[in-house]
Amino acid sequence: MSECSVTAAAVIRFTEQLEDTAAGLYDRLAAKFEAHRELFAGFAKDSRKNKTLVLRTYQETITDALEACYCFEGLVLDDHRFAATLGQQAELPDALTAAVALEEQAVHFYLDIAQRSQALLATIPRAFRRVAEVRGKRKEQLQMLLSR
């Protein structure tokens, strides 16, 4: 029998870190780029909402059986990590490129988890798909801004 390396709790912790990283990046961008402050501040707020949605869904549906027995087989969380570092001298195009990369990574992560959690209660994959959709729309907004 193989050992479970990624539990539901580990995925939730990773999700919290991902959304905290995104919120921090967008807070910094809001402070740096006055012309787009409202957009970036909204993205930071949405990241905090995403974190709350996933955490609440997990807390409402978690059982001992799920946490003790469910494993995201083959999932390597390091494949989904993203460092949201941006130099002080970064211009808007560099910031937008970094933000688009973050959103691509986030969408990939959320869709991967949604697919892997299909066997669980429907609320769990639904929450991950919902966040992937939000992040996908955010990526489109960033790409439009970048192409101007």
N, C-alpha and C positions, 0 to 999 in steps of 0.2 A: 504494500500500500504506500502511495506517495505521500509525502508530507505537505501539508498546506502551508504555503508561504505568504499568501496575501489573503487576509481575512476581510470581512465586511468593515470591521472597525479600522483597519489599515487604509482601506479605500476612502472611508469617510475622513480620516485624518489628512490624507493626501488631498482630498477635495477642499478641505478647509484651508490648507496651505496654498493651493492653487488660487483660490478666490481671494485670500489675503494678499498674495503676491500681485494679483491683477488689480485689486483695489489700491494697493500702495503705488503701483505704477501709474494708474490713472489719477490718483491724488497728486503725484509729482507732476504729471503732465498738465493737470488743471492749474497748478501753481505757476508753471513755467510758461505756458502758452495762453496768455490772456484772451486772445481772440477765440479760442476753443474751450475756454474754462467750463462753460456750461455742459458741453458735450462730454468732456472727460470726467467732470464731477458726477454726471449722470451714470457713466460707465462704472465709476467706483461704487456708487450707491447700488447699482444693479448687481455688482459682484458680491456685495454684502448680502443682498437679497437671495442670490443664488446659493450662497453658503447656508443661509438660514433655511431655505427650502429643502436642500438635500439633508441637512442635519435633522430638521424636524421630521422629514419623511422616514429617515433611518430610526429616529427615536420612537416614532409612533408604530413602526412595524417590526422592530427588532424583537427577537425571541432568543432564548438560550440555544435553541436548536439551530437557528440561523447563524448566530455568532460562533458556536462551537463546531458546527458541521459544514458550513458553507465555505467554499474556497473558490477564489477566482483563479482557476487553474491556468497556468501559462502566462498570467499577467505579470509584467515586469514594470513596476511603477517608475523606475528610473528612465524608462523609455518615454515617459510623459512629462518629465521634469523640465522646467523652463526657468532660466534665470532672467529676471526682469531688471537687468542693469542698464543704465543709460548714463552716459557721461554728462557732466555739467554743461559742456559745450555743444551737446547734441542739438541739431536743428530739427525743425518740425518733420521733414521727410524721414530722417533717421528714427525719430520717435514713432512715427506712424508705421514704418516698416517693422520695428520691434513689436509694436502693438498688434499688427496683423499676424506676425509669427506666433505671438502668445495666443491669439484667438484660434488660429489653426490648430495649435497644439491642444488647446482646451476642447475644441469641438471633437477632435480625434479621441481624446481621453473619454469624454462624456458618452460618445456613441459606442466606444469599445465597452465601457462599463454597462451601458444599457443593454447591449447585445449579450454580454456575459451573464447578466442578471435576469434574463428572460424567465428562468425557471422559478424565480422568487415571486412574491406577491407583486401584482401588476403595478402597484404604486411606486415601487423602487425603480424599475426601468423607465417608467413614465416620467419620473422626476428628472432622471439623467437626460432623457431625450428632450425634455422641456428646456433644460439649461443649455444643451447643445444647440437648440434652435435659437435661443436668445444670443448665445455667443456667435453663432453663424450670422445673424443679422448685424451684430456689432462689427464683425469682420467686414461685411459688405459696406457699412457706413465708413469704416476706416479706409478701405480701398478706394471708395469714391472721393474721400477727402485727399487721399494721396495722389490720385490721378488728376487733380485740379492744377 
